[in-house]
Amino acid sequence: MDNSSFLNFLSAIISALITTTGAVLIAYLGRKGEKKAGQDKSGLILPPGYVPHRNPKTAWGKWAFFILLSLVVLTLLVRLTITAYFETSTETIPFTSDHDTTALHPSLEWEAGSSEMDAYHLVGQSIEITAGPYTWPNFPMLHDKPTLTGDFRVSVKMSFLPDAPVLETAQMAGILIHPLNGHLAQGDEKFPNDWIAVSKNVTNEGSLVGCRGAWADYSYSDPVFLRIEKVGDVWRCAYSSNGENWTYLTASVDSTQLGAQPWVVSLFAYSGTENAIQVTFSDWVIHVGK
């Protein structure tokens, strides 16, 4: 069940509960407004079923109107609150299971690549990913199982491990947005146009950070925060040294080809040389909504 369906389902349940509660209260107040057989304050004997003559609008009818109006307002407020939560929610994705810190969180899925060296290692609130040599295009990825549609923003902090071998060329790691069930094929030389990656890499040009269409120099040894965001038909990449001050890059993206399909968010790493690389990821955050 997606967020929209769950939102409607939950709102319907809450509205039904509120309405039922209101009906019970109205019925109760109505019963209290009736005069039972017995004696009134003057001591007169009242016949069974006797109800004093009075305007119901000035008795429990006023309470009924007030309660019904309050229920309508409360239902609208609940709906707005739930909508705001689901349509603009921010989540830090955990790497470890809630019940076992040595196990991968059940919302994540590990996909090893073509190298026997491909592996991951959980370290507290971070994860270390090893990509074996010559792993393009079958490189290791860590998928977040829930798919994304609409507007969103995803970011992560990453760094190459200091003790990694000397990087020569075509080593890359970062965030990847790709279609659900999309896979690269042997012989592919680059990501398809409906795959978006923001990454830190080392090539013959030096140590860089960026995405397709825009690259900037960035020290190999320094950690970096990476971001991909989508608002409407606009896709953007960004990077930051502290996770607060972002430098935005215009991604070269075919919005028409991307369409409104569901996307998967993954962390990835690969090496195009005989050397394996190791990368540390942490602070993986997804914000859904504008």
C-alpha positions as CSV (number, residue, x, y, z in Angstrom):
1,M,0.0,0.0,0.0
2,D,1.5,3.4,-1.1
3,N,1.4,6.5,1.0
4,S,-1.7,7.9,-0.8
5,S,-3.7,4.8,-0.3
6,F,-2.7,4.4,3.3
7,L,-3.5,8.1,3.9
8,N,-7.0,7.7,2.6
9,F,-7.5,4.4,4.5
10,L,-6.3,5.9,7.8
11,S,-8.3,9.1,7.3
12,A,-11.5,7.1,6.7
13,I,-10.9,5.1,9.9
14,I,-10.3,8.2,12.0
15,S,-13.3,10.0,10.5
16,A,-15.5,7.0,11.2
17,L,-14.3,6.8,14.8
18,I,-14.9,10.5,15.3
19,T,-18.4,10.4,13.8
20,T,-19.4,7.4,15.8
21,T,-18.2,9.0,19.0
22,G,-20.2,12.1,18.1
23,A,-23.3,10.1,17.5
24,V,-23.0,8.4,20.8
25,L,-22.6,11.7,22.6
26,I,-25.6,13.3,20.8
27,A,-27.8,10.3,21.7
28,Y,-26.6,10.5,25.3
29,L,-27.3,14.2,25.6
30,G,-30.7,13.6,24.0
31,R,-31.6,11.0,26.6
32,K,-30.5,13.4,29.4
33,G,-32.8,16.0,28.0
34,E,-35.9,13.8,28.5
35,K,-37.9,14.0,31.7
36,K,-38.6,10.6,33.3
37,A,-41.7,9.7,35.2
38,G,-41.6,10.7,38.8
39,Q,-41.7,14.0,40.7
40,D,-40.5,17.4,39.5
41,K,-39.1,20.0,41.9
42,S,-42.6,21.2,42.9
43,G,-43.5,17.7,44.1
44,L,-46.1,17.0,41.4
45,I,-46.5,13.5,40.2
46,L,-45.5,13.2,36.5
47,P,-47.1,10.6,34.2
48,P,-44.8,8.1,32.5
49,G,-43.2,9.4,29.3
50,Y,-43.9,13.0,30.3
51,V,-41.6,15.5,28.6
52,P,-41.8,19.1,29.5
53,H,-42.6,21.5,26.7
54,R,-39.5,23.2,25.5
55,N,-37.7,24.2,22.3
56,P,-35.3,21.4,21.4
57,K,-33.0,24.0,19.8
58,T,-32.5,25.5,23.2
59,A,-31.8,22.2,24.8
60,W,-29.7,19.3,23.5
61,G,-30.2,20.4,19.9
62,K,-27.6,23.1,20.5
63,W,-25.2,20.6,21.9
64,A,-25.8,18.4,18.8
65,F,-25.0,21.2,16.5
66,F,-21.9,22.2,18.4
67,I,-20.6,18.6,18.5
68,L,-21.3,18.0,14.8
69,L,-19.5,21.2,13.8
70,S,-16.5,20.3,16.1
71,L,-16.3,16.8,14.5
72,V,-16.2,18.3,11.0
73,V,-13.4,20.7,12.0
74,L,-11.5,17.9,13.9
75,T,-11.8,15.5,10.9
76,L,-10.4,18.2,8.6
77,L,-7.5,18.9,11.0
78,V,-6.7,15.2,11.2
79,R,-6.7,14.9,7.5
80,L,-4.4,17.9,7.0
81,T,-2.0,16.7,9.7
82,I,-1.8,13.2,8.2
83,T,-1.4,14.6,4.7
84,A,1.4,16.9,5.8
85,Y,3.2,14.0,7.5
86,F,3.1,11.6,4.6
87,E,3.6,14.1,1.8
88,T,6.5,16.0,3.4
89,S,8.2,13.4,5.6
90,T,12.0,13.2,6.2
91,E,13.5,9.8,7.1
92,T,17.1,8.9,8.1
93,I,17.6,5.4,6.6
94,P,19.1,3.0,9.2
95,F,21.7,0.5,8.0
96,T,21.4,-1.9,10.9
97,S,18.4,-3.9,12.0
98,D,16.5,-2.6,15.0
99,H,16.8,-6.0,16.7
100,D,20.3,-7.1,15.6
101,T,23.1,-4.5,15.1
102,T,25.1,-7.1,13.1
103,A,22.3,-7.6,10.5
104,L,21.3,-5.4,7.6
105,H,18.1,-3.4,8.1
106,P,15.1,-5.3,6.5
107,S,14.2,-2.2,4.5
108,L,17.5,-2.5,2.6
109,E,18.6,-5.0,0.0
110,W,22.2,-5.9,-0.9
111,E,23.1,-6.7,-4.5
112,A,26.6,-7.9,-5.0
113,G,28.4,-7.4,-8.3
114,S,30.6,-9.5,-10.5
115,S,33.6,-9.6,-8.1
116,E,34.1,-12.0,-5.3
117,M,35.5,-9.1,-3.3
118,D,32.2,-7.2,-3.4
119,A,31.1,-6.9,0.3
120,Y,29.6,-4.7,2.9
121,H,30.5,-4.2,6.6
122,L,28.3,-2.5,9.1
123,V,30.0,-0.1,11.4
124,G,27.7,1.6,13.9
125,Q,25.6,4.1,12.1
126,S,27.5,3.7,8.8
127,I,28.3,1.0,6.3
128,E,31.5,0.2,4.4
129,I,31.1,-1.1,0.9
130,T,33.9,-2.8,-1.0
131,A,33.8,-2.9,-4.8
132,G,36.1,-5.4,-6.4
133,P,38.3,-4.7,-9.5
134,Y,36.7,-4.4,-12.9
135,T,33.2,-4.3,-11.5
136,W,31.6,-2.0,-14.2
137,P,28.8,-2.5,-15.2
138,N,28.1,-5.3,-12.6
139,F,29.0,-3.3,-9.5
140,P,27.7,-3.8,-5.9
141,M,24.7,-1.7,-4.8
142,L,22.7,-1.2,-1.6
143,H,19.0,-0.6,-2.4
144,D,16.4,1.1,-0.3
145,K,13.3,-1.2,-1.0
146,P,10.6,1.5,-0.9
147,T,10.2,3.1,-4.3
148,L,9.9,6.8,-4.9
149,T,7.5,8.8,-7.1
150,G,6.7,12.5,-7.2
151,D,9.0,15.1,-5.5
152,F,11.8,14.0,-3.2
153,R,15.3,14.8,-2.0
154,V,17.9,12.2,-1.1
155,S,21.4,12.7,0.4
156,V,24.3,10.8,1.9
157,K,27.7,11.3,3.3
158,M,30.6,9.3,1.8
159,S,34.3,9.0,1.7
160,F,36.9,6.7,0.3
161,L,38.7,4.9,3.1
162,P,42.2,6.3,3.7
163,D,43.9,2.9,3.5
164,A,42.4,2.2,0.0
165,P,44.9,1.3,-2.7
166,V,46.2,4.2,-4.9
167,L,43.3,5.0,-7.3
168,E,44.3,5.2,-11.0
169,T,41.2,5.8,-13.0
170,A,37.4,5.2,-13.2
171,Q,36.7,4.6,-9.6
172,M,33.3,6.0,-8.6
173,A,30.9,5.8,-5.6
174,G,27.7,7.7,-4.6
175,I,23.9,7.8,-5.0
176,L,22.1,6.2,-7.9
177,I,18.4,6.8,-8.9
178,H,17.2,4.2,-11.3
179,P,13.9,2.7,-12.6
180,L,12.4,-0.2,-10.7
181,N,13.8,-3.5,-12.1
182,G,16.2,-1.6,-14.3
183,H,19.6,-3.3,-14.9
184,L,22.7,-2.5,-16.8
185,A,23.9,-4.9,-19.5
186,Q,27.3,-6.2,-20.3
187,G,28.9,-3.7,-22.8
188,D,27.1,-0.6,-21.5
189,E,29.7,2.2,-21.3
190,K,27.7,4.6,-19.2
191,F,24.5,5.0,-17.2
192,P,21.3,5.1,-19.4
193,N,19.5,8.5,-19.7
194,D,16.9,7.4,-17.1
195,W,19.5,6.6,-14.5
196,I,20.8,9.5,-12.4
197,A,24.0,9.4,-10.4
198,V,25.7,11.9,-8.2
199,S,29.2,10.7,-7.1
200,K,32.7,11.2,-6.1
201,N,35.3,9.6,-8.4
202,V,38.8,9.5,-9.5
203,T,39.7,9.6,-13.2
204,N,42.7,10.6,-15.3
205,E,41.4,14.2,-14.9
206,G,41.8,14.0,-11.1
207,S,39.5,13.7,-8.1
208,L,36.1,15.0,-8.9
209,V,32.5,15.2,-7.6
210,G,29.4,15.8,-9.6
211,C,26.9,14.1,-12.0
212,R,26.3,13.7,-15.7
213,G,26.8,17.1,-17.3
214,A,28.6,18.9,-14.4
215,W,31.7,18.1,-12.5
216,A,33.9,20.0,-10.0
217,D,37.3,19.3,-8.4
218,Y,37.1,17.8,-4.9
219,S,39.9,16.3,-2.8
220,Y,40.1,12.6,-2.8
221,S,40.7,12.3,1.0
222,D,37.9,14.7,2.1
223,P,34.4,13.4,3.0
224,V,31.6,14.8,0.9
225,F,27.8,15.0,1.2
226,L,26.0,14.2,-2.1
227,R,22.4,15.0,-3.0
228,I,19.9,14.3,-5.8
229,E,16.5,16.1,-5.8
230,K,13.5,16.3,-8.0
231,V,10.8,19.0,-8.0
232,G,8.3,18.8,-10.8
233,D,10.2,18.0,-13.9
234,V,13.4,19.5,-12.7
235,W,16.3,17.2,-11.5
236,R,19.3,18.6,-9.7
237,C,22.5,17.3,-8.1
238,A,24.4,18.9,-5.3
239,Y,27.4,18.4,-3.1
240,S,28.5,19.9,0.3
241,S,31.4,19.6,2.6
242,N,29.2,19.9,5.8
243,G,25.7,18.8,4.7
244,E,24.4,22.3,5.2
245,N,25.8,24.6,2.5
246,W,25.1,23.0,-0.9
247,T,26.6,23.7,-4.3
248,Y,24.1,22.8,-7.0
249,L,24.8,21.2,-10.3
250,T,22.5,21.1,-13.3
251,A,22.1,17.5,-14.2
252,S,21.8,16.4,-17.8
253,V,18.5,14.5,-17.6
254,D,15.9,13.5,-20.1
255,S,12.7,14.3,-18.0
256,T,10.4,12.9,-20.7
257,Q,12.2,9.6,-20.7
258,L,12.1,9.5,-16.9
259,G,8.4,10.1,-16.8
260,A,6.4,9.2,-13.7
261,Q,7.7,5.7,-13.2
262,P,8.7,4.5,-9.7
263,W,12.4,4.9,-8.9
264,V,14.8,3.0,-6.6
265,V,17.4,4.8,-4.5
266,S,20.7,2.9,-4.2
267,L,24.2,3.5,-2.9
268,F,26.9,2.2,-5.3
269,A,30.6,1.8,-5.9
270,Y,32.7,0.4,-8.7
271,S,36.3,0.1,-9.9
272,G,37.4,0.0,-13.5
273,T,40.9,-1.1,-12.7
274,E,42.7,-4.0,-11.1
275,N,42.3,-2.3,-7.7
276,A,39.3,-2.7,-5.4
277,I,38.0,0.3,-3.6
278,Q,36.4,0.8,-0.2
279,V,33.8,3.5,0.6
280,T,32.1,4.5,3.8
281,F,28.5,5.8,3.7
282,S,26.6,7.4,6.5
283,D,23.8,10.0,7.1
284,W,21.5,8.5,4.4
285,V,18.4,10.8,4.4
286,I,15.3,10.8,2.2
287,H,12.9,13.7,2.2
288,V,9.6,13.1,0.4
289,G,7.7,16.2,-0.8
290,K,8.7,19.7,-1.9
